[in-house]
């Protein structure tokens, strides 16, 4: 299973820079494993530099 999240780099005024989209994939044996990895990633995600990650795709 793979879950893909996306987020954008922020501009100096903290608005999203829609020209700088970032996607990150999290893979695991189950949805629970993928979501645990995403949760851990979000605990260290720099919200001053990037927007909040959002799930955009789930592949079984």
mmCIF file of the C-alpha atoms, coordinates in Angstrom:
data_MODEL
# 
_entry.id   MODEL 
# 
loop_
_atom_site.group_PDB 
_atom_site.id 
_atom_site.type_symbol 
_atom_site.label_atom_id 
_atom_site.label_alt_id 
_atom_site.label_comp_id 
_atom_site.label_asym_id 
_atom_site.label_entity_id 
_atom_site.label_seq_id 
_atom_site.pdbx_PDB_ins_code 
_atom_site.Cartn_x 
_atom_site.Cartn_y 
_atom_site.Cartn_z 
_atom_site.occupancy 
_atom_site.B_iso_or_equiv 
_atom_site.pdbx_formal_charge 
_atom_site.auth_seq_id 
_atom_site.auth_comp_id 
_atom_site.auth_asym_id 
_atom_site.auth_atom_id 
_atom_site.pdbx_PDB_model_num 
ATOM 1  C CA . UNK A 1 1  ? 0.000  0.000  0.000  1.00 0.00 ? 1  UNK A CA 1 
ATOM 2  C CA . UNK A 1 2  ? 1.179  3.518  -0.784 1.00 0.00 ? 2  UNK A CA 1 
ATOM 3  C CA . UNK A 1 3  ? -0.288 6.834  0.344  1.00 0.00 ? 3  UNK A CA 1 
ATOM 4  C CA . UNK A 1 4  ? 0.814  10.044 -1.370 1.00 0.00 ? 4  UNK A CA 1 
ATOM 5  C CA . UNK A 1 5  ? 0.670  13.447 0.306  1.00 0.00 ? 5  UNK A CA 1 
ATOM 6  C CA . UNK A 1 6  ? 1.324  16.854 -1.209 1.00 0.00 ? 6  UNK A CA 1 
ATOM 7  C CA . UNK A 1 7  ? 2.243  20.249 0.146  1.00 0.00 ? 7  UNK A CA 1 
ATOM 8  C CA . UNK A 1 8  ? 3.759  23.487 -1.106 1.00 0.00 ? 8  UNK A CA 1 
ATOM 9  C CA . UNK A 1 9  ? 6.743  25.570 -0.097 1.00 0.00 ? 9  UNK A CA 1 
ATOM 10 C CA . UNK A 1 10 ? 5.729  28.903 1.468  1.00 0.00 ? 10 UNK A CA 1 
ATOM 11 C CA . UNK A 1 11 ? 6.541  32.388 0.215  1.00 0.00 ? 11 UNK A CA 1 
ATOM 12 C CA . UNK A 1 12 ? 8.090  35.010 2.505  1.00 0.00 ? 12 UNK A CA 1 
ATOM 13 C CA . UNK A 1 13 ? 4.559  36.177 3.460  1.00 0.00 ? 13 UNK A CA 1 
ATOM 14 C CA . UNK A 1 14 ? 3.640  32.563 4.435  1.00 0.00 ? 14 UNK A CA 1 
ATOM 15 C CA . UNK A 1 15 ? 1.274  32.134 1.482  1.00 0.00 ? 15 UNK A CA 1 
ATOM 16 C CA . UNK A 1 16 ? 1.692  28.903 -0.534 1.00 0.00 ? 16 UNK A CA 1 
ATOM 17 C CA . UNK A 1 17 ? 3.978  29.104 -3.563 1.00 0.00 ? 17 UNK A CA 1 
ATOM 18 C CA . UNK A 1 18 ? 1.863  27.123 -6.011 1.00 0.00 ? 18 UNK A CA 1 
ATOM 19 C CA . UNK A 1 19 ? 4.870  26.835 -8.336 1.00 0.00 ? 19 UNK A CA 1 
ATOM 20 C CA . UNK A 1 20 ? 6.699  24.706 -5.755 1.00 0.00 ? 20 UNK A CA 1 
ATOM 21 C CA . UNK A 1 21 ? 4.529  21.641 -5.197 1.00 0.00 ? 21 UNK A CA 1 
ATOM 22 C CA . UNK A 1 22 ? 6.073  18.725 -3.305 1.00 0.00 ? 22 UNK A CA 1 
ATOM 23 C CA . UNK A 1 23 ? 4.744  15.151 -3.215 1.00 0.00 ? 23 UNK A CA 1 
ATOM 24 C CA . UNK A 1 24 ? 5.909  12.497 -0.783 1.00 0.00 ? 24 UNK A CA 1 
ATOM 25 C CA . UNK A 1 25 ? 4.987  8.798  -0.858 1.00 0.00 ? 25 UNK A CA 1 
ATOM 26 C CA . UNK A 1 26 ? 4.646  6.573  2.210  1.00 0.00 ? 26 UNK A CA 1 
ATOM 27 C CA . UNK A 1 27 ? 4.614  2.804  1.676  1.00 0.00 ? 27 UNK A CA 1 
ATOM 28 C CA . UNK A 1 28 ? 3.806  -0.026 4.052  1.00 0.00 ? 28 UNK A CA 1 
ATOM 29 C CA . UNK A 1 29 ? 2.078  -3.345 4.370  1.00 0.00 ? 29 UNK A CA 1 
ATOM 30 C CA . UNK A 1 30 ? -1.208 -1.767 5.499  1.00 0.00 ? 30 UNK A CA 1 
ATOM 31 C CA . UNK A 1 31 ? -3.017 1.546  5.747  1.00 0.00 ? 31 UNK A CA 1 
ATOM 32 C CA . UNK A 1 32 ? -2.222 1.585  9.466  1.00 0.00 ? 32 UNK A CA 1 
ATOM 33 C CA . UNK A 1 33 ? 1.535  1.392  8.782  1.00 0.00 ? 33 UNK A CA 1 
ATOM 34 C CA . UNK A 1 34 ? 1.356  4.124  6.129  1.00 0.00 ? 34 UNK A CA 1 
ATOM 35 C CA . UNK A 1 35 ? -0.670 6.420  8.366  1.00 0.00 ? 35 UNK A CA 1 
ATOM 36 C CA . UNK A 1 36 ? 1.762  5.863  11.253 1.00 0.00 ? 36 UNK A CA 1 
ATOM 37 C CA . UNK A 1 37 ? 4.622  6.924  8.951  1.00 0.00 ? 37 UNK A CA 1 
ATOM 38 C CA . UNK A 1 38 ? 2.646  9.985  7.801  1.00 0.00 ? 38 UNK A CA 1 
ATOM 39 C CA . UNK A 1 39 ? 1.833  10.890 11.404 1.00 0.00 ? 39 UNK A CA 1 
ATOM 40 C CA . UNK A 1 40 ? 5.514  10.648 12.356 1.00 0.00 ? 40 UNK A CA 1 
ATOM 41 C CA . UNK A 1 41 ? 6.475  12.765 9.351  1.00 0.00 ? 41 UNK A CA 1 
ATOM 42 C CA . UNK A 1 42 ? 3.880  15.424 10.230 1.00 0.00 ? 42 UNK A CA 1 
ATOM 43 C CA . UNK A 1 43 ? 5.277  15.649 13.779 1.00 0.00 ? 43 UNK A CA 1 
ATOM 44 C CA . UNK A 1 44 ? 8.527  16.960 12.263 1.00 0.00 ? 44 UNK A CA 1 
ATOM 45 C CA . UNK A 1 45 ? 7.091  18.841 9.268  1.00 0.00 ? 45 UNK A CA 1 
ATOM 46 C CA . UNK A 1 46 ? 8.162  22.522 9.287  1.00 0.00 ? 46 UNK A CA 1 
ATOM 47 C CA . UNK A 1 47 ? 4.922  24.508 8.913  1.00 0.00 ? 47 UNK A CA 1 
ATOM 48 C CA . UNK A 1 48 ? 6.850  27.769 8.695  1.00 0.00 ? 48 UNK A CA 1 
ATOM 49 C CA . UNK A 1 49 ? 8.479  26.552 5.474  1.00 0.00 ? 49 UNK A CA 1 
ATOM 50 C CA . UNK A 1 50 ? 5.757  24.268 4.022  1.00 0.00 ? 50 UNK A CA 1 
ATOM 51 C CA . UNK A 1 51 ? 1.954  24.064 3.994  1.00 0.00 ? 51 UNK A CA 1 
ATOM 52 C CA . UNK A 1 52 ? 0.157  21.258 5.813  1.00 0.00 ? 52 UNK A CA 1 
ATOM 53 C CA . UNK A 1 53 ? 0.447  17.901 4.006  1.00 0.00 ? 53 UNK A CA 1 
ATOM 54 C CA . UNK A 1 54 ? -2.774 16.546 2.527  1.00 0.00 ? 54 UNK A CA 1 
ATOM 55 C CA . UNK A 1 55 ? -3.484 13.058 1.245  1.00 0.00 ? 55 UNK A CA 1 
ATOM 56 C CA . UNK A 1 56 ? -4.023 13.037 -2.508 1.00 0.00 ? 56 UNK A CA 1 
ATOM 57 C CA . UNK A 1 57 ? -3.766 9.352  -3.465 1.00 0.00 ? 57 UNK A CA 1 
ATOM 58 C CA . UNK A 1 58 ? -4.120 5.900  -1.918 1.00 0.00 ? 58 UNK A CA 1 
ATOM 59 C CA . UNK A 1 59 ? -2.896 2.824  -3.804 1.00 0.00 ? 59 UNK A CA 1 
ATOM 60 C CA . UNK A 1 60 ? -3.549 -0.694 -2.635 1.00 0.00 ? 60 UNK A CA 1 
# 
